[in-house]
C-alpha cells in the first residue's frame, strides 16, 4: 500500500481530530513524509483545505473585548483543517 493511501485511510478512519504526528504514528511514516502526502492529497483534490486564523489581523486587534496581551492570539499562526473528499469520477 502506498504512503498516500495509508495517510488517506487514517484520515478517513479518524474521528476528525487527527494530527500529523498521529497519522505518522498510525502509519509508521515519518512526519515530514505525512506532510508531503497531505499536500499531495490536497493537490489531487482528495482532501479539502481550509485555514482558520488564530491571531489578530495585521492591522491590529480590536475585534473582541480582550487585549492582545491577554487573548492568547498575539502571535501569528493558523489552524488548517482538512476535509476528506470523494474521488473524482473517472472518465
PDB file as gemmi writes it, atoms N, CA and C in Angstrom:
CRYST1    1.000    1.000    1.000  90.00  90.00  90.00 P 1                      
ATOM      1  N   UNK A   1       0.851  -1.177   0.000  1.00  0.00           N  
ATOM      2  CA  UNK A   1       0.000   0.000   0.000  1.00  0.00           C  
ATOM      3  C   UNK A   1       0.897   1.240   0.000  1.00  0.00           C  
ATOM      4  N   UNK A   2       0.555   2.225  -0.827  1.00  0.00           N  
ATOM      5  CA  UNK A   2       1.358   3.448  -0.923  1.00  0.00           C  
ATOM      6  C   UNK A   2       1.181   4.322   0.312  1.00  0.00           C  
ATOM      7  N   UNK A   3       2.163   5.209   0.513  1.00  0.00           N  
ATOM      8  CA  UNK A   3       2.085   6.153   1.621  1.00  0.00           C  
ATOM      9  C   UNK A   3       0.872   7.054   1.516  1.00  0.00           C  
ATOM     10  N   UNK A   4       0.532   7.475   0.277  1.00  0.00           N  
ATOM     11  CA  UNK A   4      -0.656   8.305   0.092  1.00  0.00           C  
ATOM     12  C   UNK A   4      -1.915   7.576   0.543  1.00  0.00           C  
ATOM     13  N   UNK A   5      -2.033   6.319   0.155  1.00  0.00           N  
ATOM     14  CA  UNK A   5      -3.216   5.544   0.539  1.00  0.00           C  
ATOM     15  C   UNK A   5      -3.246   5.316   2.041  1.00  0.00           C  
ATOM     16  N   UNK A   6      -2.083   5.064   2.658  1.00  0.00           N  
ATOM     17  CA  UNK A   6      -2.039   4.879   4.108  1.00  0.00           C  
ATOM     18  C   UNK A   6      -2.539   6.133   4.818  1.00  0.00           C  
ATOM     19  N   UNK A   7      -2.052   7.291   4.387  1.00  0.00           N  
ATOM     20  CA  UNK A   7      -2.462   8.557   5.006  1.00  0.00           C  
ATOM     21  C   UNK A   7      -3.954   8.788   4.780  1.00  0.00           C  
ATOM     22  N   UNK A   8      -4.427   8.571   3.578  1.00  0.00           N  
ATOM     23  CA  UNK A   8      -5.838   8.747   3.269  1.00  0.00           C  
ATOM     24  C   UNK A   8      -6.712   7.820   4.119  1.00  0.00           C  
ATOM     25  N   UNK A   9      -6.274   6.573   4.297  1.00  0.00           N  
ATOM     26  CA  UNK A   9      -7.034   5.621   5.112  1.00  0.00           C  
ATOM     27  C   UNK A   9      -7.123   6.071   6.565  1.00  0.00           C  
ATOM     28  N   UNK A  10      -6.033   6.596   7.104  1.00  0.00           N  
ATOM     29  CA  UNK A  10      -6.046   7.061   8.501  1.00  0.00           C  
ATOM     30  C   UNK A  10      -6.966   8.267   8.639  1.00  0.00           C  
ATOM     31  N   UNK A  11      -6.895   9.200   7.699  1.00  0.00           N  
ATOM     32  CA  UNK A  11      -7.770  10.372   7.749  1.00  0.00           C  
ATOM     33  C   UNK A  11      -9.229   9.928   7.663  1.00  0.00           C  
ATOM     34  N   UNK A  12      -9.530   9.007   6.767  1.00  0.00           N  
ATOM     35  CA  UNK A  12     -10.911   8.534   6.599  1.00  0.00           C  
ATOM     36  C   UNK A  12     -11.427   7.836   7.847  1.00  0.00           C  
ATOM     37  N   UNK A  13     -10.552   7.145   8.565  1.00  0.00           N  
ATOM     38  CA  UNK A  13     -10.970   6.392   9.746  1.00  0.00           C  
ATOM     39  C   UNK A  13     -10.950   7.231  11.023  1.00  0.00           C  
ATOM     40  N   UNK A  14     -10.479   8.469  10.927  1.00  0.00           N  
ATOM     41  CA  UNK A  14     -10.339   9.290  12.135  1.00  0.00           C  
ATOM     42  C   UNK A  14     -11.681   9.839  12.593  1.00  0.00           C  
ATOM     43  N   UNK A  15     -11.675  10.334  13.818  1.00  0.00           N  
ATOM     44  CA  UNK A  15     -12.875  10.954  14.380  1.00  0.00           C  
ATOM     45  C   UNK A  15     -12.902  12.451  14.115  1.00  0.00           C  
ATOM     46  N   UNK A  16     -12.006  12.925  13.239  1.00  0.00           N  
ATOM     47  CA  UNK A  16     -11.962  14.337  12.891  1.00  0.00           C  
ATOM     48  C   UNK A  16     -10.916  15.140  13.628  1.00  0.00           C  
ATOM     49  N   UNK A  17     -10.116  14.487  14.454  1.00  0.00           N  
ATOM     50  CA  UNK A  17      -9.111  15.209  15.226  1.00  0.00           C  
ATOM     51  C   UNK A  17      -7.708  14.665  14.995  1.00  0.00           C  
ATOM     52  N   UNK A  18      -7.425  14.206  13.821  1.00  0.00           N  
ATOM     53  CA  UNK A  18      -6.129  13.622  13.507  1.00  0.00           C  
ATOM     54  C   UNK A  18      -5.082  14.710  13.319  1.00  0.00           C  
ATOM     55  N   UNK A  19      -3.873  14.450  13.801  1.00  0.00           N  
ATOM     56  CA  UNK A  19      -2.738  15.359  13.626  1.00  0.00           C  
ATOM     57  C   UNK A  19      -1.696  14.678  12.756  1.00  0.00           C  
ATOM     58  N   UNK A  20      -0.734  15.457  12.284  1.00  0.00           N  
ATOM     59  CA  UNK A  20       0.370  14.889  11.506  1.00  0.00           C  
ATOM     60  C   UNK A  20       1.080  13.822  12.327  1.00  0.00           C  
ATOM     61  N   UNK A  21       1.366  14.121  13.588  1.00  0.00           N  
ATOM     62  CA  UNK A  21       2.053  13.138  14.435  1.00  0.00           C  
ATOM     63  C   UNK A  21       1.202  11.896  14.651  1.00  0.00           C  
ATOM     64  N   UNK A  22      -0.113  12.074  14.784  1.00  0.00           N  
ATOM     65  CA  UNK A  22      -0.998  10.929  14.950  1.00  0.00           C  
ATOM     66  C   UNK A  22      -1.022  10.047  13.719  1.00  0.00           C  
ATOM     67  N   UNK A  23      -1.046  10.680  12.540  1.00  0.00           N  
ATOM     68  CA  UNK A  23      -1.012   9.907  11.299  1.00  0.00           C  
ATOM     69  C   UNK A  23       0.325   9.178  11.178  1.00  0.00           C  
ATOM     70  N   UNK A  24       1.403   9.860  11.497  1.00  0.00           N  
ATOM     71  CA  UNK A  24       2.736   9.245  11.431  1.00  0.00           C  
ATOM     72  C   UNK A  24       2.819   8.032  12.349  1.00  0.00           C  
ATOM     73  N   UNK A  25       2.282   8.169  13.535  1.00  0.00           N  
ATOM     74  CA  UNK A  25       2.302   7.056  14.494  1.00  0.00           C  
ATOM     75  C   UNK A  25       1.503   5.865  13.982  1.00  0.00           C  
ATOM     76  N   UNK A  26       0.335   6.128  13.415  1.00  0.00           N  
ATOM     77  CA  UNK A  26      -0.534   5.034  12.953  1.00  0.00           C  
ATOM     78  C   UNK A  26      -0.023   4.366  11.682  1.00  0.00           C  
ATOM     79  N   UNK A  27       0.707   5.126  10.844  1.00  0.00           N  
ATOM     80  CA  UNK A  27       1.186   4.564   9.585  1.00  0.00           C  
ATOM     81  C   UNK A  27       2.629   4.091   9.638  1.00  0.00           C  
ATOM     82  N   UNK A  28       3.389   4.578  10.612  1.00  0.00           N  
ATOM     83  CA  UNK A  28       4.813   4.265  10.662  1.00  0.00           C  
ATOM     84  C   UNK A  28       5.639   5.141   9.734  1.00  0.00           C  
ATOM     85  N   UNK A  29       5.001   6.129   9.110  1.00  0.00           N  
ATOM     86  CA  UNK A  29       5.698   7.037   8.213  1.00  0.00           C  
ATOM     87  C   UNK A  29       6.304   8.198   8.993  1.00  0.00           C  
ATOM     88  N   UNK A  30       7.366   8.779   8.460  1.00  0.00           N  
ATOM     89  CA  UNK A  30       7.983   9.953   9.053  1.00  0.00           C  
ATOM     90  C   UNK A  30       6.998  11.126   8.973  1.00  0.00           C  
ATOM     91  N   UNK A  31       6.925  11.978  10.007  1.00  0.00           N  
ATOM     92  CA  UNK A  31       6.002  13.111   9.966  1.00  0.00           C  
ATOM     93  C   UNK A  31       6.199  14.022   8.745  1.00  0.00           C  
ATOM     94  N   UNK A  32       7.444  14.206   8.308  1.00  0.00           N  
ATOM     95  CA  UNK A  32       7.676  15.027   7.112  1.00  0.00           C  
ATOM     96  C   UNK A  32       7.060  14.385   5.879  1.00  0.00           C  
ATOM     97  N   UNK A  33       7.127  13.065   5.786  1.00  0.00           N  
ATOM     98  CA  UNK A  33       6.508  12.366   4.668  1.00  0.00           C  
ATOM     99  C   UNK A  33       4.980  12.467   4.739  1.00  0.00           C  
ATOM    100  N   UNK A  34       4.431  12.445   5.939  1.00  0.00           N  
ATOM    101  CA  UNK A  34       2.988  12.622   6.121  1.00  0.00           C  
ATOM    102  C   UNK A  34       2.577  14.004   5.623  1.00  0.00           C  
ATOM    103  N   UNK A  35       3.361  15.044   5.957  1.00  0.00           N  
ATOM    104  CA  UNK A  35       3.052  16.398   5.485  1.00  0.00           C  
ATOM    105  C   UNK A  35       3.047  16.459   3.958  1.00  0.00           C  
ATOM    106  N   UNK A  36       4.056  15.835   3.333  1.00  0.00           N  
ATOM    107  CA  UNK A  36       4.124  15.807   1.869  1.00  0.00           C  
ATOM    108  C   UNK A  36       2.905  15.081   1.307  1.00  0.00           C  
ATOM    109  N   UNK A  37       2.540  13.970   1.910  1.00  0.00           N  
ATOM    110  CA  UNK A  37       1.383  13.200   1.454  1.00  0.00           C  
ATOM    111  C   UNK A  37       0.103  14.029   1.585  1.00  0.00           C  
ATOM    112  N   UNK A  38      -0.054  14.740   2.682  1.00  0.00           N  
ATOM    113  CA  UNK A  38      -1.241  15.574   2.867  1.00  0.00           C  
ATOM    114  C   UNK A  38      -1.307  16.675   1.811  1.00  0.00           C  
ATOM    115  N   UNK A  39      -0.174  17.310   1.541  1.00  0.00           N  
ATOM    116  CA  UNK A  39      -0.134  18.345   0.496  1.00  0.00           C  
ATOM    117  C   UNK A  39      -0.507  17.748  -0.862  1.00  0.00           C  
ATOM    118  N   UNK A  40      -0.006  16.560  -1.144  1.00  0.00           N  
ATOM    119  CA  UNK A  40      -0.307  15.913  -2.417  1.00  0.00           C  
ATOM    120  C   UNK A  40      -1.790  15.543  -2.508  1.00  0.00           C  
ATOM    121  N   UNK A  41      -2.349  15.062  -1.418  1.00  0.00           N  
ATOM    122  CA  UNK A  41      -3.769  14.709  -1.406  1.00  0.00           C  
ATOM    123  C   UNK A  41      -4.650  15.937  -1.601  1.00  0.00           C  
ATOM    124  N   UNK A  42      -4.223  17.088  -1.073  1.00  0.00           N  
ATOM    125  CA  UNK A  42      -4.945  18.340  -1.321  1.00  0.00           C  
ATOM    126  C   UNK A  42      -4.838  18.698  -2.805  1.00  0.00           C  
ATOM    127  N   UNK A  43      -3.610  18.600  -3.360  1.00  0.00           N  
ATOM    128  CA  UNK A  43      -3.398  18.929  -4.777  1.00  0.00           C  
ATOM    129  C   UNK A  43      -4.213  18.024  -5.692  1.00  0.00           C  
ATOM    130  N   UNK A  44      -4.385  16.779  -5.301  1.00  0.00           N  
ATOM    131  CA  UNK A  44      -5.167  15.829  -6.088  1.00  0.00           C  
ATOM    132  C   UNK A  44      -6.681  15.992  -5.895  1.00  0.00           C  
ATOM    133  N   UNK A  45      -7.065  16.838  -4.948  1.00  0.00           N  
ATOM    134  CA  UNK A  45      -8.487  17.051  -4.695  1.00  0.00           C  
ATOM    135  C   UNK A  45      -9.119  16.029  -3.773  1.00  0.00           C  
ATOM    136  N   UNK A  46      -8.322  15.161  -3.158  1.00  0.00           N  
ATOM    137  CA  UNK A  46      -8.872  14.144  -2.244  1.00  0.00           C  
ATOM    138  C   UNK A  46      -9.117  14.706  -0.857  1.00  0.00           C  
ATOM    139  N   UNK A  47      -8.450  15.810  -0.528  1.00  0.00           N  
ATOM    140  CA  UNK A  47      -8.678  16.498   0.734  1.00  0.00           C  
ATOM    141  C   UNK A  47      -8.934  17.969   0.437  1.00  0.00           C  
ATOM    142  N   UNK A  48      -9.922  18.550   1.122  1.00  0.00           N  
ATOM    143  CA  UNK A  48     -10.149  19.987   1.047  1.00  0.00           C  
ATOM    144  C   UNK A  48      -9.359  20.653   2.152  1.00  0.00           C  
ATOM    145  N   UNK A  49      -8.924  21.880   1.942  1.00  0.00           N  
ATOM    146  CA  UNK A  49      -8.092  22.589   2.918  1.00  0.00           C  
ATOM    147  C   UNK A  49      -8.729  23.935   3.230  1.00  0.00           C  
ATOM    148  N   UNK A  50      -8.920  24.216   4.524  1.00  0.00           N  
ATOM    149  CA  UNK A  50      -9.434  25.496   4.998  1.00  0.00           C  
ATOM    150  C   UNK A  50      -8.570  25.973   6.152  1.00  0.00           C  
ATOM    151  N   UNK A  51      -8.248  27.255   6.170  1.00  0.00           N  
ATOM    152  CA  UNK A  51      -7.462  27.830   7.256  1.00  0.00           C  
ATOM    153  C   UNK A  51      -8.341  28.643   8.184  1.00  0.00           C  
ATOM    154  N   UNK A  52      -7.993  28.638   9.457  1.00  0.00           N  
ATOM    155  CA  UNK A  52      -8.694  29.414  10.467  1.00  0.00           C  
ATOM    156  C   UNK A  52      -7.653  30.264  11.173  1.00  0.00           C  
ATOM    157  N   UNK A  53      -7.803  31.578  11.133  1.00  0.00           N  
ATOM    158  CA  UNK A  53      -6.834  32.474  11.768  1.00  0.00           C  
ATOM    159  C   UNK A  53      -6.840  32.280  13.275  1.00  0.00           C  
ATOM    160  N   UNK A  54      -5.645  32.256  13.834  1.00  0.00           N  
ATOM    161  CA  UNK A  54      -5.508  32.148  15.286  1.00  0.00           C  
ATOM    162  C   UNK A  54      -4.846  33.385  15.866  1.00  0.00           C  
ATOM    163  N   UNK A  55      -4.755  34.431  15.088  1.00  0.00           N  
ATOM    164  CA  UNK A  55      -4.121  35.647  15.576  1.00  0.00           C  
ATOM    165  C   UNK A  55      -4.900  36.857  15.096  1.00  0.00           C  
ATOM    166  N   UNK A  56      -4.540  37.986  15.639  1.00  0.00           N  
ATOM    167  CA  UNK A  56      -5.183  39.232  15.243  1.00  0.00           C  
ATOM    168  C   UNK A  56      -4.752  39.590  13.826  1.00  0.00           C  
ATOM    169  N   UNK A  57      -5.564  40.344  13.097  1.00  0.00           N  
ATOM    170  CA  UNK A  57      -5.191  40.761  11.752  1.00  0.00           C  
ATOM    171  C   UNK A  57      -3.952  41.652  11.777  1.00  0.00           C  
ATOM    172  N   UNK A  58      -3.301  41.819  10.619  1.00  0.00           N  
ATOM    173  CA  UNK A  58      -2.081  42.616  10.532  1.00  0.00           C  
ATOM    174  C   UNK A  58      -2.279  44.054  10.995  1.00  0.00           C  
ATOM    175  N   UNK A  59      -3.488  44.589  10.841  1.00  0.00           N  
ATOM    176  CA  UNK A  59      -3.721  45.975  11.249  1.00  0.00           C  
ATOM    177  C   UNK A  59      -4.050  46.101  12.736  1.00  0.00           C  
ATOM    178  N   UNK A  60      -3.931  45.011  13.495  1.00  0.00           N  
ATOM    179  CA  UNK A  60      -4.081  45.074  14.945  1.00  0.00           C  
ATOM    180  C   UNK A  60      -5.373  44.488  15.461  1.00  0.00           C  
ATOM    181  N   UNK A  61      -5.423  44.368  16.774  1.00  0.00           N  
ATOM    182  CA  UNK A  61      -6.605  43.829  17.438  1.00  0.00           C  
ATOM    183  C   UNK A  61      -7.698  44.875  17.498  1.00  0.00           C  
ATOM    184  N   UNK A  62      -8.839  44.457  17.880  1.00  0.00           N  
ATOM    185  CA  UNK A  62      -9.946  45.382  18.024  1.00  0.00           C  
ATOM    186  C   UNK A  62     -11.283  44.723  17.773  1.00  0.00           C  
ATOM    187  N   UNK A  63     -11.256  43.472  17.342  1.00  0.00           N  
ATOM    188  CA  UNK A  63     -12.496  42.787  17.031  1.00  0.00           C  
ATOM    189  C   UNK A  63     -13.132  42.088  18.210  1.00  0.00           C  
ATOM    190  N   UNK A  64     -12.487  42.128  19.349  1.00  0.00           N  
ATOM    191  CA  UNK A  64     -13.064  41.471  20.530  1.00  0.00           C  
ATOM    192  C   UNK A  64     -12.766  42.309  21.762  1.00  0.00           C  
ATOM    193  N   UNK A  65     -13.259  41.881  22.907  1.00  0.00           N  
ATOM    194  CA  UNK A  65     -13.095  42.656  24.137  1.00  0.00           C  
ATOM    195  C   UNK A  65     -11.775  42.385  24.843  1.00  0.00           C  
ATOM    196  N   UNK A  66     -11.020  41.357  24.434  1.00  0.00           N  
ATOM    197  CA  UNK A  66      -9.732  41.056  25.057  1.00  0.00           C  
ATOM    198  C   UNK A  66      -8.638  41.897  24.433  1.00  0.00           C  
ATOM    199  N   UNK A  67      -7.620  42.192  25.229  1.00  0.00           N  
ATOM    200  CA  UNK A  67      -6.464  42.890  24.665  1.00  0.00           C  
ATOM    201  C   UNK A  67      -5.505  41.864  24.094  1.00  0.00           C  
ATOM    202  N   UNK A  68      -4.607  42.295  23.211  1.00  0.00           N  
ATOM    203  CA  UNK A  68      -3.675  41.389  22.546  1.00  0.00           C  
ATOM    204  C   UNK A  68      -2.741  40.696  23.530  1.00  0.00           C  
ATOM    205  N   UNK A  69      -2.540  41.278  24.696  1.00  0.00           N  
ATOM    206  CA  UNK A  69      -1.626  40.658  25.654  1.00  0.00           C  
ATOM    207  C   UNK A  69      -2.301  39.580  26.483  1.00  0.00           C  
ATOM    208  N   UNK A  70      -3.624  39.521  26.456  1.00  0.00           N  
ATOM    209  CA  UNK A  70      -4.314  38.534  27.284  1.00  0.00           C  
ATOM    210  C   UNK A  70      -5.171  37.554  26.506  1.00  0.00           C  
ATOM    211  N   UNK A  71      -5.381  37.805  25.204  1.00  0.00           N  
ATOM    212  CA  UNK A  71      -6.331  36.956  24.489  1.00  0.00           C  
ATOM    213  C   UNK A  71      -5.720  35.636  24.028  1.00  0.00           C  
ATOM    214  N   UNK A  72      -4.397  35.514  24.028  1.00  0.00           N  
ATOM    215  CA  UNK A  72      -3.774  34.258  23.631  1.00  0.00           C  
ATOM    216  C   UNK A  72      -3.534  34.139  22.147  1.00  0.00           C  
ATOM    217  N   UNK A  73      -3.847  35.190  21.387  1.00  0.00           N  
ATOM    218  CA  UNK A  73      -3.637  35.131  19.945  1.00  0.00           C  
ATOM    219  C   UNK A  73      -2.660  36.194  19.463  1.00  0.00           C  
ATOM    220  N   UNK A  74      -1.845  36.727  20.352  1.00  0.00           N  
ATOM    221  CA  UNK A  74      -0.944  37.812  19.978  1.00  0.00           C  
ATOM    222  C   UNK A  74       0.094  37.381  18.950  1.00  0.00           C  
ATOM    223  N   UNK A  75       0.413  36.096  18.884  1.00  0.00           N  
ATOM    224  CA  UNK A  75       1.375  35.621  17.897  1.00  0.00           C  
ATOM    225  C   UNK A  75       0.693  35.230  16.606  1.00  0.00           C  
ATOM    226  N   UNK A  76       1.487  35.106  15.554  1.00  0.00           N  
ATOM    227  CA  UNK A  76       0.946  34.677  14.265  1.00  0.00           C  
ATOM    228  C   UNK A  76       0.747  33.169  14.274  1.00  0.00           C  
ATOM    229  N   UNK A  77      -0.170  32.707  13.457  1.00  0.00           N  
ATOM    230  CA  UNK A  77      -0.393  31.279  13.345  1.00  0.00           C  
ATOM    231  C   UNK A  77      -1.741  30.994  12.730  1.00  0.00           C  
ATOM    232  N   UNK A  78      -1.943  29.761  12.388  1.00  0.00           N  
ATOM    233  CA  UNK A  78      -3.243  29.382  11.858  1.00  0.00           C  
ATOM    234  C   UNK A  78      -3.464  27.904  12.074  1.00  0.00           C  
ATOM    235  N   UNK A  79      -4.693  27.545  12.083  1.00  0.00           N  
ATOM    236  CA  UNK A  79      -5.122  26.161  12.177  1.00  0.00           C  
ATOM    237  C   UNK A  79      -5.608  25.762  10.800  1.00  0.00           C  
ATOM    238  N   UNK A  80      -5.146  24.641  10.304  1.00  0.00           N  
ATOM    239  CA  UNK A  80      -5.573  24.169   8.995  1.00  0.00           C  
ATOM    240  C   UNK A  80      -6.438  22.935   9.193  1.00  0.00           C  
ATOM    241  N   UNK A  81      -7.608  22.973   8.611  1.00  0.00           N  
ATOM    242  CA  UNK A  81      -8.482  21.813   8.650  1.00  0.00           C  
ATOM    243  C   UNK A  81      -8.511  21.172   7.271  1.00  0.00           C  
ATOM    244  N   UNK A  82      -8.447  19.860   7.263  1.00  0.00           N  
ATOM    245  CA  UNK A  82      -8.501  19.090   6.024  1.00  0.00           C  
ATOM    246  C   UNK A  82      -9.770  18.260   6.037  1.00  0.00           C  
ATOM    247  N   UNK A  83     -10.475  18.252   4.935  1.00  0.00           N  
ATOM    248  CA  UNK A  83     -11.740  17.540   4.824  1.00  0.00           C  
ATOM    249  C   UNK A  83     -11.640  16.495   3.726  1.00  0.00           C  
ATOM    250  N   UNK A  84     -12.016  15.282   4.041  1.00  0.00           N  
ATOM    251  CA  UNK A  84     -11.994  14.199   3.068  1.00  0.00           C  
ATOM    252  C   UNK A  84     -13.013  14.467   1.970  1.00  0.00           C  
ATOM    253  N   UNK A  85     -12.579  14.309   0.722  1.00  0.00           N  
ATOM    254  CA  UNK A  85     -13.465  14.474  -0.429  1.00  0.00           C  
ATOM    255  C   UNK A  85     -13.575  13.159  -1.174  1.00  0.00           C  
ATOM    256  N   UNK A  86     -14.700  12.916  -1.802  1.00  0.00           N  
ATOM    257  CA  UNK A  86     -14.824  11.676  -2.582  1.00  0.00           C  
ATOM    258  C   UNK A  86     -13.933  11.756  -3.816  1.00  0.00           C  
ATOM    259  N   UNK A  87     -13.496  10.615  -4.329  1.00  0.00           N  
ATOM    260  CA  UNK A  87     -12.689  10.631  -5.546  1.00  0.00           C  
ATOM    261  C   UNK A  87     -13.493  11.194  -6.715  1.00  0.00           C  
ATOM    262  N   UNK A  88     -12.777  11.866  -7.610  1.00  0.00           N  
ATOM    263  CA  UNK A  88     -13.424  12.407  -8.812  1.00  0.00           C  
ATOM    264  C   UNK A  88     -13.865  11.255  -9.698  1.00  0.00           C  
ATOM    265  N   UNK A  89     -15.003  11.405 -10.367  1.00  0.00           N  
ATOM    266  CA  UNK A  89     -15.451  10.338 -11.271  1.00  0.00           C  
ATOM    267  C   UNK A  89     -14.451  10.157 -12.413  1.00  0.00           C  
ATOM    268  N   UNK A  90     -14.265   8.928 -12.800  1.00  0.00           N  
ATOM    269  CA  UNK A  90     -13.341   8.627 -13.886  1.00  0.00           C  
ATOM    270  C   UNK A  90     -14.063   8.775 -15.208  1.00  0.00           C  
ATOM    271  N   UNK A  91     -13.311   9.340 -16.161  1.00  0.00           N  
ATOM    272  CA  UNK A  91     -13.692   9.455 -17.396  1.00  0.00           C  
ATOM    273  C   UNK A  91     -14.534   9.659 -18.398  1.00  0.00           C  
TER     274      UNK A  91                                                      
END                                                                             
